[in-house]
Amino acid sequence: MTQPPTPEPLPAWLTQHQDYEPQPDSDGFITKSILSVSSVLSRMRLDDGVDTSFSPSAPVKLVFGLVGILLVSLSRNYLFVLLMLAGVVVRAALLPQRALDRVAATASAAALLAFVVMLPAALLGQPRSALTIAGKALISTGIAMEVALTTPSADLTGALRAFRVPNLFIMTLDLALRSIVRLGEVALEVLTALRLRSVGRNRRKGSAMGGVGGVVLLKAAEASQQTHDAMRCRGFEGTYDDGRGWAPRHTDVAWLCLLAGLVAAFFYLQGLV
């Protein structure tokens, strides 16, 4: 009977104890990138719009918002600007807490940016112009945010169709917004994976961010091809319609009367200048 072969001893390097301690590194770069992407996505959600019981229909709301922004921009009487500011504040006070915070933060940032841009005029002896532009930016941004946060995205699309906006424009706008949100989610997932896999010190964080951008670019190309194939399979002919028509509401008359009152106040106050 043959003896079994004697096993060879393990290599010395295999029997040595591995005590690896990665060098400490700061992940503030990745963390800030994640927070930045999350912040942008939270402002671009297309499903945040929620109607209230006294809201008008989407076309009336869109007209009210556009006309209000136009009147504020053209106003030379600051009393009308203050009147519109009071209306924006009252409407914002009726919003939920989360929507109110978003309106206040976005409108304040726009007003601050406008004031900084107009700061040279204030330093040259025209402080009123800086305050006027900042106030108009505050009101215009507040109106736009209130319309967006109180109107579902599908209703906004229907409002554009009600005004005979070309289907190609509506489709491009809608797909672009949805694609930006989806690609932002992809970037957030890749950044999270990068943070979980980062061990030790990484001295090439810039190249890592370049890799994140490359992944997002590839996903964008893949998504566009899939959208094109889906449209061809469904026989898309250029008509962008979800089957929902414009349904007038009983509150539309009240809002149209309010809009007419604002227009009358605008022309009356402009005549006093």
Residue pairs with C-beta under 8 A, 6 or more apart in sequence:
22 199
22 200
22 201
23 200
23 201
24 201
25 198
25 200
25 201
25 202
27 195
27 198
29 205
30 191
30 194
30 195
30 198
30 205
30 208
31 195
33 191
33 209
34 188
34 191
34 192
34 195
37 184
37 187
37 188
37 191
38 188
40 184
41 181
41 184
41 185
41 188
43 102
43 106
44 177
44 180
44 181
44 184
45 181
46 153
46 177
46 178
46 181
47 152
47 153
48 99
48 148
48 149
49 148
49 149
49 150
49 151
49 152
49 153
49 155
49 156
50 149
50 150
50 152
51 150
51 151
51 152
51 155
52 94
52 150
54 251
55 61
55 150
55 151
55 249
55 251
56 64
56 249
56 251
56 252
56 254
56 255
56 256
57 155
57 159
57 246
57 247
57 248
57 249
57 252
58 151
58 155
58 156
58 158
58 159
58 162
58 246
59 158
59 159
59 162
59 163
59 246
60 249
60 252
60 255
60 256
61 147
61 150
61 151
61 159
61 255
62 147
62 151
62 156
62 159
62 160
62 163
63 259
64 147
64 255
64 258
64 259
65 143
65 144
65 146
65 147
67 259
67 262
67 263
68 84
68 143
68 259
68 262
69 139
69 140
69 143
69 144
71 80
71 84
71 262
71 263
71 266
72 80
72 81
72 84
72 136
72 139
72 140
72 143
73 136
73 140
74 266
75 81
75 84
75 136
75 266
75 269
75 270
76 270
76 273
77 269
77 270
77 272
77 273
78 132
78 135
79 269
80 265
80 266
80 269
80 270
81 132
81 135
81 136
81 139
83 265
84 139
84 262
85 135
85 138
85 139
88 107
88 139
88 142
88 143
88 146
91 146
92 100
92 103
92 104
92 142
92 146
93 100
95 103
95 146
95 149
95 150
99 149
99 150
102 145
102 149
103 142
103 145
103 146
103 149
106 141
106 145
107 137
107 138
107 139
107 141
107 142
107 145
108 138
110 137
110 138
110 140
110 141
111 134
111 135
111 137
111 138
111 141
112 134
113 137
114 133
114 134
114 136
114 137
114 138
115 130
115 131
115 133
115 134
117 133
118 129
118 130
118 133
118 134
119 130
121 127
121 129
121 130
122 129
122 130
122 131
148 156
151 159
153 174
153 177
154 242
154 244
157 170
157 174
157 240
157 242
158 242
158 244
158 245
158 246
159 246
160 169
160 170
161 167
161 170
161 240
161 241
162 246
167 238
167 239
167 240
167 241
168 238
168 240
170 240
171 240
174 240
175 227
179 220
179 223
179 224
182 223
183 216
183 219
183 220
183 223
186 215
186 216
186 219
187 212
187 215
187 216
190 212
190 215
190 216
191 212
194 208
194 211
194 212
202 208
